[in-house]
């Protein structure tokens, strides 16, 4: 009888172990991240401003099947901004647009990990409904704050890519994406314009190395846009862009490590169509580096 009891316990223990393993594989995890960012500035012309930005992100990840991994990322936030010139002071308080990005990754191929994702921008930010000087002055300087504009239209951006294991420590990444940017109303001094930004096409690659002490990652992306239209009239076409990055980290011991990163961006000339110019005009290209 004791042998039968021991066998039954062993069988039950094996069943519980398998059940726990399956639950561990199919478990879903949730991550919440938020912070608060404050900016303030003045200029030599008597202007000043301040911005308080509180972004929040929620990510849900899980593997309902051993060969598939799914991620759902939801990002949003709220923002308050004030900007003053010599004659006008503007204030705006609004939630930002909401971004939803589901991603599916296939893990069933040895050494190759393809993925597909779709990013949705939901226009939840408060837009100006009437043309006023106050509304037109809400946009802040992108060289000063990380969030110069508070919302766009409905955007959809599918992306496909794959990671290829060249060796145990070297991984090559390849990807391509397209973003449809929907129209939205934009306030001016005396009119309310229908603004349709250009759609964006992007290809990118990356190469990552991870050793015992040293890890290095390089990235390169090239993107170009279609023509931006305002009230049915071609306004401009943004120049092609190249963005490159290098990140490296070295672990000296359990308590100390060093990180290094450098980024470079090059923007080609902005093209302006007739009637602004008799031919497509070009503004100088702008390289930047950090």
Buried (B, 14 or more C-beta within 10 A) or exposed (E): EEEEEEEEEEEEEEEEEEEEEEEEEEEEEEEEEEEEBEBEBEEEEEBBBBBBBBBBBBBBBBBEEEEEBBBBBBBBBBBBBBBBBEEEEBEBEBBBBBBBBBBEBBBEEEEEBBBBBBBBBBBEBBBBEEBBBBBBBBBBEEEEBEBBBBBBBBBBBEBBBBBBEEEEEBBEBBBEBEBBBBBBBBBBEEEBBEBBBBBBBBBBBBBBBEEEEEBBBBBBBBBBBBBBBBEEEBBBBBBBBBBBBBBBBBBEEEEEEEEEEEEBBBBBBBBBBEEEEEEBBEEEEEEEEE
